[in-house]
Amino acid sequence: MIYTKEDILKLDRITRLKIINSATGIKPANLIGTINKENQTNLAVFSSVVHLGSNPPLLGFISRPRTADAGHTYHNIIENGCYTINHIHPEFIKNAHYTSAKFHADVSEFERCNLSEEYVNDFIAPFVKESTFKIGMRFKEAIDIKINNTVLVVGEIEHLILPDTSLIAGDVDLEAANSVGISGLNSYYSLKKIGNFPYVRVNEVPEF
């Protein structure tokens, strides 16, 4: 099957969303936790978290168009300057998925979707207690992507919490961490490690 740009634009909105969102393959499935100055917490599922650098340790994610009744994650980050990124595990995929609903700002997805707030080392933003792999982030900058009114939110890691069993010979094993992936709008995948190769130097590349 071949889709031209014209074919893609003719698709109904939901079909187009599912196909284009899936085209990059499986992405990390995370819950981003925030809190506003009135101590109202927010939790939302994201599949766009990416590594941007290791020194300093930077991660980014895409915030979709903000409106009066949506975009609470972004508003809270700008207001308080911190947020958490929490891996999703099989035991609470369903709970995590339903945080994507456009709840009113005064409704906490933690409570509505039966997930627990956890606070670590006086870090103001809430972690997801059920997650065993979680990251405390400090907001650094927001880069506007004007073509579709989105924002690349860039943050620096301040806290990294992960299971001892997921760190093997210096590598993070996401299968051992029991983390899951996401594709499209609503498909979740388990992760299975299928190979491990050394850092590549030109003179060590084998003949294929």
C-alpha positions as CSV (number, residue, x, y, z in Angstrom):
1,M,0.0,0.0,0.0
2,I,1.3,3.4,-1.0
3,Y,0.0,6.8,0.3
4,T,0.9,10.0,-1.4
5,K,0.7,13.3,0.5
6,E,-2.6,13.9,-1.2
7,D,-3.9,10.5,-0.1
8,I,-2.9,11.2,3.5
9,L,-4.6,14.6,3.6
10,K,-7.8,13.0,2.3
11,L,-8.0,10.6,5.2
12,D,-10.4,11.3,8.0
13,R,-8.8,12.9,11.0
14,I,-8.6,9.9,13.3
15,T,-7.3,7.5,10.7
16,R,-4.7,10.1,9.7
17,L,-3.7,10.5,13.3
18,K,-3.3,6.8,13.9
19,I,-1.3,6.1,10.7
20,I,1.1,9.1,11.0
21,N,1.6,8.6,14.7
22,S,2.5,5.0,14.1
23,A,4.8,5.6,11.2
24,T,7.9,6.2,13.4
25,G,7.5,2.8,15.2
26,I,7.2,2.1,18.9
27,K,7.9,5.0,21.1
28,P,8.3,5.2,24.9
29,A,5.1,5.3,26.9
30,N,5.3,7.8,29.8
31,L,3.1,9.6,32.2
32,I,4.0,13.2,32.8
33,G,3.1,14.5,36.3
34,T,2.7,18.2,37.1
35,I,1.2,20.5,39.7
36,N,0.0,24.1,39.7
37,K,0.4,26.8,42.3
38,E,-3.0,25.9,43.8
39,N,-1.6,22.4,44.4
40,Q,-3.9,20.8,41.8
41,T,-2.1,17.9,40.2
42,N,-2.3,16.7,36.6
43,L,-1.2,13.6,34.9
44,A,-1.1,12.8,31.2
45,V,0.2,10.1,28.9
46,F,2.8,11.1,26.3
47,S,4.6,9.1,23.6
48,S,7.0,11.9,22.5
49,V,9.7,12.0,25.2
50,V,13.2,12.0,23.5
51,H,16.8,12.2,24.7
52,L,18.5,15.5,23.8
53,G,21.8,15.2,25.5
54,S,23.7,13.6,28.4
55,N,25.9,16.5,29.7
56,P,23.8,18.2,30.8
57,P,21.2,15.4,31.0
58,L,18.4,16.8,28.8
59,L,15.1,15.3,27.7
60,G,12.4,16.8,25.5
61,F,8.8,16.2,24.7
62,I,6.2,17.7,22.4
63,S,3.3,19.7,23.9
64,R,0.3,19.8,21.6
65,P,-1.7,23.0,20.9
66,R,-2.8,24.7,24.1
67,T,-6.4,25.8,24.7
68,A,-8.4,27.0,27.7
69,D,-9.7,23.5,28.4
70,A,-6.5,21.5,27.5
71,G,-2.7,21.8,27.8
72,H,-2.7,21.7,31.6
73,T,0.7,19.9,31.5
74,Y,2.4,22.7,29.7
75,H,0.7,25.4,31.7
76,N,1.7,23.8,35.0
77,I,5.3,23.3,33.9
78,I,5.6,27.0,32.9
79,E,4.0,28.0,36.2
80,N,6.1,25.8,38.5
81,G,9.2,25.0,36.5
82,C,9.2,21.2,37.2
83,Y,7.6,18.0,36.2
84,T,8.0,14.2,36.3
85,I,8.3,11.6,33.6
86,N,7.2,8.1,34.7
87,H,7.5,4.9,32.7
88,I,4.3,3.0,32.2
89,H,4.2,-0.7,33.2
90,P,1.7,-3.5,32.1
91,E,-0.1,-3.4,35.5
92,F,-1.5,0.0,34.9
93,I,-1.7,0.5,31.1
94,K,-5.4,1.0,31.2
95,N,-5.3,3.6,34.0
96,A,-2.5,5.4,32.2
97,H,-4.3,5.5,28.8
98,Y,-7.4,7.1,30.2
99,T,-5.4,10.1,31.5
100,S,-5.5,11.2,27.9
101,A,-9.1,12.4,28.3
102,K,-9.6,16.2,28.3
103,F,-10.5,16.5,32.0
104,H,-11.3,19.9,33.4
105,A,-8.3,21.6,35.1
106,D,-9.8,21.0,38.6
107,V,-9.9,17.2,38.1
108,S,-6.8,15.3,39.0
109,E,-6.1,12.4,36.7
110,F,-4.2,10.8,39.5
111,E,-7.5,10.5,41.5
112,R,-9.8,10.0,38.5
113,C,-7.7,7.2,37.0
114,N,-6.8,5.6,40.3
115,L,-3.1,6.3,40.3
116,S,-1.1,7.4,43.3
117,E,0.9,10.6,43.8
118,E,4.3,10.3,45.3
119,Y,6.7,13.1,46.4
120,V,10.5,12.5,46.5
121,N,13.2,14.6,48.1
122,D,11.1,17.7,48.5
123,F,10.6,17.8,44.7
124,I,7.4,19.7,44.1
125,A,6.0,17.8,41.1
126,P,4.2,14.5,41.8
127,F,5.7,11.2,40.7
128,V,3.5,8.1,39.9
129,K,4.0,5.8,42.8
130,E,3.0,2.7,40.7
131,S,5.9,3.4,38.3
132,T,9.3,2.0,39.3
133,F,11.2,4.0,36.7
134,K,10.7,7.7,37.1
135,I,12.5,11.0,36.4
136,G,12.3,14.4,38.1
137,M,12.7,17.2,35.5
138,R,13.5,20.9,35.7
139,F,12.2,23.1,32.9
140,K,14.8,24.8,30.8
141,E,13.2,26.1,27.6
142,A,10.3,25.9,25.2
143,I,10.9,25.9,21.5
144,D,7.9,26.9,19.4
145,I,7.2,24.7,16.3
146,K,5.1,27.2,14.3
147,I,4.0,25.0,11.5
148,N,1.6,23.0,13.7
149,N,1.4,25.2,16.9
150,T,3.3,22.7,19.1
151,V,6.1,23.2,21.5
152,L,9.3,21.2,22.2
153,V,9.6,21.3,26.0
154,V,13.2,20.9,27.1
155,G,14.1,19.9,30.7
156,E,17.1,18.8,32.7
157,I,17.1,15.6,34.8
158,E,17.3,16.4,38.6
159,H,16.2,13.0,39.9
160,L,16.5,9.5,38.3
161,I,14.8,6.6,40.1
162,L,15.0,3.1,38.5
163,P,15.1,-0.5,39.7
164,D,18.5,-1.9,40.6
165,T,17.6,-4.9,38.4
166,S,17.2,-2.8,35.3
167,L,20.8,-1.6,35.4
168,I,23.0,-4.4,33.8
169,A,26.7,-3.8,33.2
170,G,26.1,-0.1,32.8
171,D,23.2,-0.5,30.4
172,V,19.6,0.2,31.2
173,D,17.5,-2.9,30.3
174,L,14.0,-1.7,29.6
175,E,12.7,-5.3,29.4
176,A,14.0,-5.9,33.0
177,A,12.4,-2.6,34.0
178,N,9.1,-3.9,32.6
179,S,8.5,-0.7,30.7
180,V,6.1,-0.6,27.8
181,G,6.0,1.2,24.4
182,I,3.2,2.9,22.5
183,S,2.3,3.4,18.9
184,G,-0.5,5.4,17.3
185,L,-3.1,6.7,19.7
186,N,-4.0,3.6,21.6
187,S,-1.7,0.6,21.0
188,Y,0.7,-0.6,23.7
189,Y,3.6,-3.0,23.4
190,S,5.8,-5.0,25.7
191,L,9.5,-4.5,25.2
192,K,11.9,-7.4,24.6
193,K,15.7,-7.0,24.4
194,I,17.0,-8.8,21.3
195,G,20.6,-7.7,21.1
196,N,23.4,-5.8,22.7
197,F,26.4,-4.4,20.7
198,P,29.5,-2.4,21.6
199,Y,30.1,1.3,21.0
200,V,31.0,1.5,17.3
201,R,34.5,2.6,16.2
202,V,35.3,2.7,12.5
203,N,38.1,0.2,12.7
204,E,36.0,-2.3,14.6
205,V,33.1,-2.5,12.1
206,P,32.9,-6.2,10.9
207,E,32.6,-7.4,7.4
208,F,28.9,-8.1,6.5
